Amino acid sequence: MAKKLEIWVFGDHRNYLQDRLTLQVLGQARALSGDQGRVTVALLGHQVEEIAKEYIAYGAQRILIVDDSKLTSYRADLFTTIISHLIQEQKPDIFLLGSSEFGKELAPRIAKRLGVGLSADCVSFDWDEQGERLTACSPAFGGNFLARIVWSTHRPYMATVSSGTFSERPYDQAAHGEIVRVEKNLEGVSSKIKMVSSVRQPHQAGKLEDAKIVIAGGRGVKNSEGFNYIRELALLLGGEVGATRPAVDAHWTSHEQLIGQTGKSVKPELFITCGTSGAVQYTAAIRRAGTTVAVNRDPRAPVFKIADFGIVADSLSFLPAFITEIKNHLFREITDLYRIQGTTGRGKKSLSFGQRIKKLREDHKMSVVDLAEKTGQPPEMIEQVEADHLTPPVSFLLQLSEALQIDASTFLTEQEKIQIDGKRQEGFIKRTQNYSYRTLTPGAADKHLRAFMVTIDPKEKHKIVEYKHPGEEFIFVYKGELELTLESKVFHLKQGETIHFNSETKHKLQNISDETCELIVTLYTP
């Protein structure tokens, strides 16, 4: 390896510190430089001194700063001119850029301006046997092969580096580095781009390359409906969604979720890949994943060679069953915590009921307001539950199960199920024996969902049958006008209007019209 090796890294500081790509490139640059070289970050922007110090803490030994208000926004033509001039003046041996959208736009422009070769989306670097020439590996021919790249003698060697491929260096606050300010007169630099306006678009999804759990889908999920199972599984596990090129090209998901040569590299603790064959460009981008689970109906699929666990099954058959099992397990866990808190006032497990509800909400990327809307509860109540200051009524679990589309009976013990079945049949008999009830679901005495036609004479109150049950009650005014009292609140419902409420809430019904009032009442019990 040549002495006094000079490696430059482009300092892409947009969305810093959320975007870690430059820090990953820095880590690889330091590994390449060894003890004989120096790593420099080319940093263009305005008032970026603090970011320069951060780069030093992450391994940069020198920072070249070009500071100007015209560099506040990234502009490919302006950045190309400035960086090309810096390279021609100082002649570094290697220039590395992150393979971000801007990096992909900037790198070929600079390479063309300098007349040097550029290797794109590199996943590894090394030195030749003499330790003098840099080599790299990059997916080629549609990602079916990993090509070994060797540059010509023209310097600098230029390459873009895929996100998530290399590790950052540990943060060292005591690290020392040189900060060099370079004065550039930008008045004479021509630009064909005029900035009209700039608006930062909020990014709702988490960063795929930083996710601890990633669920990926490929051609084997067959269609957009099948890919929805990938999204649902990721939602349940609190992970991010990934995809192969066929899934993106079919518009089942966006390019932001693409894993592979022209997409992103990932390194989650858990990686579940469904309906993906295991092409080279894909496996190269997931090689740093922790536990990998592969689902494919072809037992000879290449993806099984890198998987820790392999499941030979059709993805569209496996995913719904797997999702159902996860939902049931999740709800059983929540119920166990609920029982502990309900009897002791506090959870005895490492994770309390409130903490589990909060994690469930965050995994589903919901705010407190979102969960409140889904469960029909005020946000203040959700906050108290999550803080373990309040044990909610059992109806809260029913509302949760409805939001998650889980059979509510999951949280009942076998003894509770038997007891409720008995009460359900007893109540069904009492209601249908009463003159005002006519069942619309014959033979449904032991079912979770039952419907009745209820008749109330003009100006009369409804005689409530003495039957209480956990669950929900839905009332639709088929004919006439109804006054419904829930606890102390009074609701007036006209023909065609509906309302639903917790069945255990004390309620009264009265016909306030001069004609017979007919209601369709639907009962849901766990």
C-alpha positions as CSV (number, residue, x, y, z in Angstrom):
1,M,0.0,0.0,0.0
2,A,1.4,3.4,-0.9
3,K,2.5,5.7,1.9
4,K,0.6,8.8,2.8
5,L,-2.6,7.4,1.3
6,E,-5.2,10.1,1.1
7,I,-8.9,8.9,1.2
8,W,-11.7,11.4,0.8
9,V,-15.3,11.0,1.8
10,F,-18.2,13.2,0.7
11,G,-20.0,14.6,3.8
12,D,-23.7,14.2,2.9
13,H,-25.1,15.8,6.1
14,R,-28.7,16.0,5.1
15,N,-31.0,14.8,7.9
16,Y,-28.0,14.3,10.2
17,L,-28.0,12.4,12.6
18,Q,-30.9,10.3,11.3
19,D,-29.0,9.5,8.1
20,R,-26.0,7.4,9.0
21,L,-24.7,6.6,5.5
22,T,-21.8,9.1,5.6
23,L,-20.7,7.6,9.0
24,Q,-20.7,4.1,7.5
25,V,-18.6,5.3,4.6
26,L,-16.2,6.9,7.1
27,G,-15.9,3.7,9.0
28,Q,-14.8,1.8,5.8
29,A,-12.5,4.6,4.8
30,R,-10.6,4.3,8.1
31,A,-10.4,0.6,7.6
32,L,-8.9,1.0,4.2
33,S,-6.4,3.7,5.3
34,G,-4.9,1.7,8.1
35,D,-2.0,3.3,9.8
36,Q,-0.4,4.7,6.7
37,G,-3.1,7.0,5.4
38,R,-5.4,9.9,6.3
39,V,-9.2,10.2,5.9
40,T,-10.6,13.5,4.9
41,V,-14.3,14.6,4.7
42,A,-15.2,17.1,2.0
43,L,-18.0,19.1,3.7
44,L,-19.9,21.7,1.7
45,G,-22.7,23.8,3.4
46,H,-23.4,26.7,5.5
47,Q,-22.6,26.9,9.3
48,V,-21.6,23.3,9.5
49,E,-18.9,23.5,12.2
50,E,-20.8,21.3,14.6
51,I,-21.3,18.6,12.0
52,A,-17.5,18.8,11.2
53,K,-16.8,18.0,14.9
54,E,-19.2,15.1,14.8
55,Y,-17.4,13.6,11.7
56,I,-14.1,13.8,13.6
57,A,-15.7,12.0,16.5
58,Y,-16.7,9.2,14.1
59,G,-13.3,8.8,12.6
60,A,-12.5,11.7,10.2
61,Q,-8.9,12.9,10.6
62,R,-9.3,16.1,8.6
63,I,-12.3,18.1,7.4
64,L,-12.2,20.4,4.3
65,I,-15.0,22.9,4.8
66,V,-16.4,25.1,2.0
67,D,-18.8,27.4,3.8
68,D,-21.2,29.6,1.9
69,S,-24.9,30.5,2.1
70,K,-25.3,29.4,-1.5
71,L,-24.5,25.8,-0.4
72,T,-27.3,25.6,2.1
73,S,-29.3,23.6,-0.4
74,Y,-27.8,20.7,-2.3
75,R,-27.3,21.5,-6.0
76,A,-25.6,18.9,-8.2
77,D,-24.0,21.3,-10.7
78,L,-22.6,23.6,-8.0
79,F,-21.3,20.7,-5.8
80,T,-19.8,19.0,-8.8
81,T,-17.7,22.1,-9.8
82,I,-16.5,22.8,-6.2
83,I,-15.5,19.2,-5.4
84,S,-13.9,18.6,-8.8
85,H,-11.7,21.7,-8.2
86,L,-10.7,20.5,-4.7
87,I,-9.8,17.1,-6.1
88,Q,-7.7,18.6,-8.9
89,E,-5.9,20.8,-6.4
90,Q,-5.2,18.3,-3.7
91,K,-5.2,15.0,-5.7
92,P,-6.6,12.4,-3.2
93,D,-6.0,8.7,-4.0
94,I,-9.6,7.5,-3.2
95,F,-12.9,9.4,-3.2
96,L,-15.9,7.6,-1.6
97,L,-19.5,8.7,-1.6
98,G,-22.6,7.2,0.0
99,S,-25.1,5.7,-2.5
100,S,-27.9,8.0,-1.6
101,E,-30.1,9.6,-4.2
102,F,-27.9,12.7,-4.2
103,G,-24.7,10.7,-4.1
104,K,-25.8,8.7,-7.2
105,E,-26.5,12.0,-9.0
106,L,-23.2,13.7,-7.9
107,A,-20.7,10.8,-8.3
108,P,-20.9,10.2,-12.1
109,R,-20.8,14.0,-12.7
110,I,-17.5,14.3,-10.8
111,A,-16.1,11.1,-12.4
112,K,-16.9,12.5,-15.9
113,R,-15.4,15.9,-15.0
114,L,-12.1,14.2,-13.8
115,G,-12.0,11.5,-16.4
116,V,-11.7,8.6,-13.9
117,G,-13.6,5.4,-13.4
118,L,-16.5,5.0,-11.0
119,S,-17.7,1.8,-9.3
120,A,-21.3,2.0,-8.1
121,D,-23.0,0.4,-5.1
122,C,-19.9,-1.3,-3.8
123,V,-20.4,-3.9,-1.1
124,S,-16.7,-4.7,-0.3
125,F,-13.2,-3.2,-0.7
126,D,-9.8,-4.7,-0.5
127,W,-6.2,-4.2,-1.7
128,D,-4.5,-6.3,-4.4
129,E,-1.7,-8.8,-3.4
130,Q,0.9,-6.0,-3.6
131,G,-1.2,-3.8,-1.5
132,E,-1.1,-1.0,-4.1
133,R,-4.3,-1.1,-6.1
134,L,-7.8,-1.0,-4.7
135,T,-10.3,-3.6,-5.7
136,A,-14.0,-3.7,-5.0
137,C,-17.0,-6.0,-5.4
138,S,-20.3,-4.7,-6.9
139,P,-23.4,-6.5,-8.1
140,A,-23.5,-6.8,-11.9
141,F,-25.6,-8.1,-14.8
142,G,-28.9,-7.4,-13.0
143,G,-27.5,-8.5,-9.7
144,N,-27.0,-12.1,-10.8
145,F,-23.2,-11.8,-10.2
146,L,-20.8,-10.0,-8.0
147,A,-18.2,-8.3,-10.2
148,R,-14.7,-7.7,-9.0
149,I,-13.7,-4.2,-9.9
150,V,-10.1,-3.0,-10.5
151,W,-9.4,0.6,-11.4
152,S,-7.0,1.9,-14.0
153,T,-3.9,3.9,-12.8
154,H,-5.9,7.2,-13.1
155,R,-6.6,8.7,-9.6
156,P,-8.7,9.1,-7.6
157,Y,-10.4,5.7,-7.4
158,M,-14.0,6.6,-7.1
159,A,-16.9,4.5,-5.7
160,T,-20.3,4.8,-4.2
161,V,-21.1,2.7,-1.2
162,S,-24.4,1.0,-0.5
163,S,-26.3,2.0,2.6
164,G,-26.1,-0.5,5.5
165,T,-23.1,-2.3,4.1
166,F,-20.4,-1.2,6.5
167,S,-20.4,-0.4,10.2
168,E,-19.8,3.0,11.9
169,R,-16.8,3.5,14.1
170,P,-17.6,4.0,17.8
171,Y,-18.2,7.6,18.7
172,D,-15.1,9.2,20.3
173,Q,-15.8,12.6,21.8
174,A,-12.1,13.0,22.7
175,A,-10.9,12.4,19.1
176,H,-8.8,15.1,17.4
177,G,-8.8,16.2,13.8
178,E,-7.8,19.1,11.6
179,I,-10.5,21.4,10.3
180,V,-9.4,23.3,7.2
181,R,-11.5,26.1,5.7
182,V,-11.3,26.5,2.0
183,E,-12.3,29.8,0.5
184,K,-14.1,29.5,-2.8
185,N,-15.5,32.5,-4.8
186,L,-18.8,31.2,-5.9
187,E,-19.8,34.4,-7.7
188,G,-18.0,33.2,-10.8
189,V,-19.4,29.6,-10.7
190,S,-22.1,29.3,-13.2
191,S,-25.3,27.3,-12.4
192,K,-28.1,26.4,-14.6
193,I,-30.3,25.6,-11.6
194,K,-32.4,28.2,-9.9
195,M,-33.9,27.4,-6.5
196,V,-37.5,28.6,-6.4
197,S,-38.6,27.0,-3.1
198,S,-37.7,24.2,-0.8
199,V,-40.1,22.3,1.5
200,R,-39.0,19.5,3.8
201,Q,-41.3,16.5,3.3
202,P,-41.9,14.5,6.6
203,H,-40.9,10.9,6.4
204,Q,-43.5,8.8,8.0
205,A,-41.9,5.4,7.8
206,G,-38.8,4.3,9.7
207,K,-35.5,3.9,7.9
208,L,-35.3,0.4,6.4
209,E,-31.6,0.1,6.8
210,D,-31.7,1.0,10.5
211,A,-34.7,-1.3,11.4
212,K,-34.2,-4.1,14.0
213,I,-36.9,-6.2,12.3
214,V,-37.5,-6.4,8.6
215,I,-40.2,-8.4,6.7
216,A,-39.5,-8.7,3.0
217,G,-41.7,-10.0,0.2
218,G,-40.9,-11.0,-3.4
219,R,-42.4,-12.4,-6.5
220,G,-43.7,-15.4,-4.5
221,V,-46.4,-13.4,-2.7
222,K,-48.0,-13.2,-6.2
223,N,-50.0,-10.0,-6.0
224,S,-50.7,-6.8,-4.1
225,E,-53.2,-8.5,-1.8
226,G,-50.5,-11.0,-1.0
227,F,-48.0,-8.2,-0.3
228,N,-50.5,-6.8,2.2
229,Y,-49.7,-9.8,4.4
230,I,-46.1,-8.6,4.5
231,R,-47.2,-5.2,5.7
232,E,-49.5,-6.7,8.3
233,L,-46.8,-9.0,9.7
234,A,-44.3,-6.1,9.8
235,L,-47.0,-4.0,11.7
236,L,-47.5,-6.8,14.2
237,L,-43.8,-7.3,14.9
238,G,-43.0,-3.6,14.9
239,G,-40.7,-3.9,11.9
240,E,-40.2,-2.3,8.5
241,V,-41.3,-3.6,5.1
242,G,-38.7,-4.6,2.5
243,A,-39.1,-5.9,-1.1
244,T,-37.3,-7.4,-4.0
245,R,-37.1,-5.8,-7.5
246,P,-40.1,-7.8,-8.9
247,A,-42.4,-6.6,-6.1
248,V,-41.3,-3.0,-6.6
249,D,-41.7,-3.2,-10.4
250,A,-45.2,-4.7,-10.0
251,H,-46.0,-1.6,-7.9
252,W,-46.9,-3.6,-4.8
253,T,-44.8,-1.2,-2.8
254,S,-42.5,1.8,-3.3
255,H,-38.8,2.0,-4.3
256,E,-38.1,3.1,-0.7
257,Q,-38.6,-0.5,0.4
258,L,-36.3,-2.0,-2.3
259,I,-33.5,-4.3,-0.9
260,G,-30.7,-5.1,-3.3
261,Q,-28.1,-3.7,-5.7
262,T,-30.1,-0.5,-6.6
263,G,-31.9,-0.4,-3.3
264,K,-30.8,-0.7,0.3
265,S,-28.7,-3.0,2.4
266,V,-30.1,-4.1,5.7
267,K,-28.8,-5.5,9.0
268,P,-31.8,-6.2,11.2
269,E,-31.7,-8.5,14.3
270,L,-34.6,-10.5,12.7
271,F,-35.1,-10.8,9.0
272,I,-38.1,-12.7,7.5
273,T,-38.1,-13.0,3.7
274,C,-41.1,-14.5,2.0
275,G,-41.4,-15.5,-1.6
276,T,-37.9,-14.5,-2.5
277,S,-35.6,-16.8,-4.5
278,G,-32.3,-15.4,-3.3
279,A,-30.7,-13.7,-6.3
280,V,-27.1,-12.5,-5.7
281,Q,-27.9,-8.8,-5.6
282,Y,-30.5,-9.5,-2.9
283,T,-28.5,-11.8,-0.7
284,A,-25.5,-9.4,-0.9
285,A,-27.7,-6.7,0.6
286,I,-29.0,-8.9,3.5
287,R,-25.7,-10.8,4.4
288,R,-25.3,-8.7,7.6
289,A,-28.8,-9.6,9.0
290,G,-29.0,-11.4,12.3
291,T,-31.5,-14.3,12.4
292,T,-32.8,-14.9,8.9
293,V,-36.0,-16.8,8.3
294,A,-36.8,-17.7,4.7
295,V,-40.2,-18.9,3.3
296,N,-40.3,-20.4,-0.2
297,R,-42.2,-23.2,-1.8
298,D,-39.1,-24.4,-3.7
299,P,-36.8,-26.4,-1.4
300,R,-33.9,-25.7,-3.8
301,A,-34.2,-21.9,-3.7
302,P,-30.8,-20.2,-3.1
303,V,-32.3,-18.1,-0.3
304,F,-32.2,-21.2,2.0
305,K,-28.4,-21.2,1.8
306,I,-28.2,-18.1,3.8
307,A,-31.2,-18.7,6.1
308,D,-30.9,-19.7,9.7
309,F,-34.4,-21.2,9.5
310,G,-36.1,-22.3,6.3
311,I,-39.8,-23.0,5.7
312,V,-40.8,-24.8,2.6
313,A,-44.3,-23.5,2.0
314,D,-46.3,-21.3,-0.3
315,S,-46.2,-17.7,1.2
316,L,-49.9,-17.1,0.6
317,S,-50.7,-20.2,2.7
318,F,-48.1,-19.6,5.4
319,L,-48.5,-15.9,6.1
320,P,-52.2,-15.8,7.1
321,A,-51.7,-18.7,9.5
322,F,-48.5,-17.2,10.9
323,I,-50.2,-13.8,11.4
324,T,-53.2,-15.4,13.2
325,E,-50.8,-17.2,15.6
326,I,-48.9,-14.0,16.3
327,K,-52.1,-12.1,17.0
328,N,-53.3,-14.8,19.4
329,H,-50.0,-14.9,21.2
330,L,-49.9,-11.1,21.4
331,F,-53.4,-10.9,22.8
332,R,-52.8,-13.8,25.3
333,E,-49.7,-11.9,26.6
334,I,-51.7,-8.7,26.9
335,T,-54.4,-10.5,28.8
336,D,-52.0,-12.2,31.2
337,L,-50.6,-8.8,32.0
338,Y,-54.1,-7.4,32.4
339,R,-55.1,-10.1,34.9
340,I,-52.0,-9.5,37.0
341,Q,-52.6,-5.7,37.0
342,G,-56.3,-6.2,37.6
343,T,-55.7,-8.2,40.8
344,T,-52.5,-6.6,42.1
345,G,-52.7,-3.1,40.7
346,R,-49.3,-3.5,39.2
347,G,-47.7,-5.9,36.8
348,K,-45.2,-8.3,38.3
349,K,-43.6,-9.1,35.0
350,S,-40.7,-7.3,33.5
351,L,-43.2,-5.6,31.2
352,S,-46.3,-4.2,32.7
353,F,-49.8,-4.1,31.1
354,G,-49.5,-0.4,30.4
355,Q,-46.0,-0.7,29.0
356,R,-47.1,-3.5,26.7
357,I,-50.0,-1.4,25.4
358,K,-47.6,1.5,24.8
359,K,-45.2,-0.8,22.9
360,L,-48.2,-2.2,20.9
361,R,-49.2,1.3,20.0
362,E,-45.7,2.4,19.0
363,D,-45.1,-0.8,17.0
364,H,-48.2,0.0,15.0
365,K,-46.9,3.6,14.6
366,M,-49.9,5.0,16.2
367,S,-50.1,8.1,18.4
368,V,-52.1,8.2,21.6
369,V,-54.9,9.9,19.7
370,D,-54.9,7.2,17.1
371,L,-55.3,4.4,19.7
372,A,-58.0,6.5,21.4
373,E,-60.0,6.7,18.2
374,K,-59.6,3.0,17.5
375,T,-60.8,2.0,21.0
376,G,-63.4,4.7,21.5
377,Q,-61.6,6.0,24.6
378,P,-60.4,9.5,25.5
379,P,-56.6,10.1,25.0
380,E,-56.3,10.9,28.7
381,M,-57.5,7.4,29.5
382,I,-55.0,5.9,27.2
383,E,-52.2,7.9,28.8
384,Q,-53.2,6.7,32.3
385,V,-53.4,3.1,31.1
386,E,-49.9,3.3,29.6
387,A,-48.6,4.8,32.7
388,D,-50.1,2.0,34.8
389,H,-52.2,4.5,36.7
390,L,-55.4,3.0,35.6
391,T,-56.7,-0.5,35.0
392,P,-59.3,-0.3,32.1
393,P,-62.5,-2.2,32.0
394,V,-62.7,-5.5,30.2
395,S,-64.4,-3.7,27.3
396,F,-61.1,-2.1,26.5
397,L,-59.7,-5.5,25.7
398,L,-62.7,-6.1,23.5
399,Q,-62.1,-2.9,21.7
400,L,-58.4,-3.7,21.3
401,S,-59.3,-7.1,19.8
402,E,-61.7,-5.4,17.3
403,A,-58.9,-3.0,16.3
404,L,-56.5,-5.8,15.8
405,Q,-59.1,-8.1,14.2
406,I,-58.5,-10.8,16.8
407,D,-61.1,-13.2,18.2
408,A,-61.9,-11.7,21.6
409,S,-62.4,-15.2,23.1
410,T,-58.6,-15.5,22.9
411,F,-58.2,-13.8,26.2
412,L,-60.7,-16.0,28.1
413,T,-59.7,-19.0,30.2
414,E,-61.6,-22.2,29.4
415,Q,-63.6,-21.8,32.7
416,E,-64.6,-18.3,31.7
417,K,-65.7,-19.5,28.2
418,I,-67.9,-22.1,29.8
419,Q,-69.5,-19.5,32.1
420,I,-70.1,-17.0,29.4
421,D,-71.5,-19.7,27.1
422,G,-74.0,-20.5,29.8
423,K,-75.0,-16.9,30.3
424,R,-75.3,-16.4,26.6
425,Q,-77.8,-19.2,26.2
426,E,-79.7,-18.1,29.3
427,G,-79.9,-14.6,28.0
428,F,-80.9,-15.7,24.6
429,I,-83.8,-17.7,26.0
430,K,-85.0,-14.8,28.3
431,R,-84.9,-12.3,25.4
432,T,-86.8,-14.5,22.9
433,Q,-89.4,-15.4,25.5
434,N,-90.2,-11.8,26.0
435,Y,-92.9,-10.4,23.7
436,S,-90.8,-7.5,22.5
437,Y,-87.9,-9.6,21.2
438,R,-87.8,-11.5,18.0
439,T,-84.6,-13.2,17.0
440,L,-83.2,-12.5,13.6
441,T,-80.5,-15.2,14.1
442,P,-82.3,-18.5,14.9
443,G,-80.1,-21.1,16.4
444,A,-77.4,-18.6,17.4
445,A,-77.8,-19.0,21.2
446,D,-74.1,-19.9,21.6
447,K,-72.7,-17.6,19.0
448,H,-70.7,-14.5,19.5
449,L,-72.9,-12.4,17.3
450,R,-76.7,-12.3,17.5
451,A,-79.4,-9.9,16.3
452,F,-82.9,-9.2,17.5
453,M,-85.9,-7.1,16.3
454,V,-87.1,-5.1,19.3
455,T,-90.5,-3.4,19.4
456,I,-91.5,-0.6,21.8
457,D,-95.0,0.7,21.9
458,P,-95.7,4.5,21.4
459,K,-94.5,6.7,24.2
460,E,-93.6,3.7,26.3
461,K,-90.3,2.7,28.0
462,H,-88.7,-0.5,27.0
463,K,-88.7,-3.2,29.7
464,I,-85.1,-4.3,30.0
465,V,-84.7,-8.0,30.3
466,E,-82.4,-8.8,33.3
467,Y,-79.4,-9.9,31.4
468,K,-75.9,-8.5,31.5
469,H,-73.0,-9.5,29.3
470,P,-69.6,-8.2,28.5
471,G,-69.2,-7.0,24.9
472,E,-70.9,-4.4,22.7
473,E,-74.4,-3.6,21.7
474,F,-75.4,-2.0,18.4
475,I,-78.8,-0.3,18.0
476,F,-80.3,0.6,14.6
477,V,-83.6,2.5,14.5
478,Y,-85.6,0.7,11.8
479,K,-88.8,2.7,12.4
480,G,-89.9,5.5,14.7
481,E,-87.8,7.6,17.2
482,L,-85.9,6.5,20.2
483,E,-84.5,8.1,23.3
484,L,-81.4,6.2,24.7
485,T,-80.0,7.0,28.1
486,L,-76.5,5.8,28.8
487,E,-75.6,6.4,32.4
488,S,-76.5,10.1,32.6
489,K,-76.1,11.0,28.9
490,V,-79.2,11.2,26.7
491,F,-79.2,10.4,22.9
492,H,-82.1,11.0,20.5
493,L,-82.0,8.7,17.5
494,K,-84.3,9.0,14.5
495,Q,-85.1,6.5,11.8
496,G,-82.0,5.2,10.0
497,E,-79.6,6.3,12.8
498,T,-77.4,4.0,14.8
499,I,-75.3,3.8,18.0
500,H,-73.1,1.3,19.7
501,F,-71.9,1.1,23.3
502,N,-70.5,-1.2,26.0
503,S,-73.2,-3.7,26.9
504,E,-72.5,-3.4,30.6
505,T,-73.2,0.3,30.6
506,K,-76.5,1.0,32.4
507,H,-78.9,2.1,29.7
508,K,-82.6,2.8,29.2
509,L,-84.7,2.9,26.0
510,Q,-87.9,4.9,25.4
511,N,-90.1,5.4,22.4
512,I,-90.7,9.2,22.1
513,S,-92.9,9.0,19.0
514,D,-96.6,8.4,18.5
515,E,-96.0,5.3,16.5
516,T,-94.5,1.9,17.3
517,C,-90.7,2.1,17.4
518,E,-88.8,-0.9,15.9
519,L,-85.1,-1.4,16.5
520,I,-82.6,-3.9,15.2
521,V,-80.3,-4.8,18.1
522,T,-77.0,-6.6,17.5
523,L,-75.2,-8.1,20.4
524,Y,-71.5,-9.0,20.3
525,T,-70.1,-11.1,23.2
526,P,-66.7,-12.7,23.6
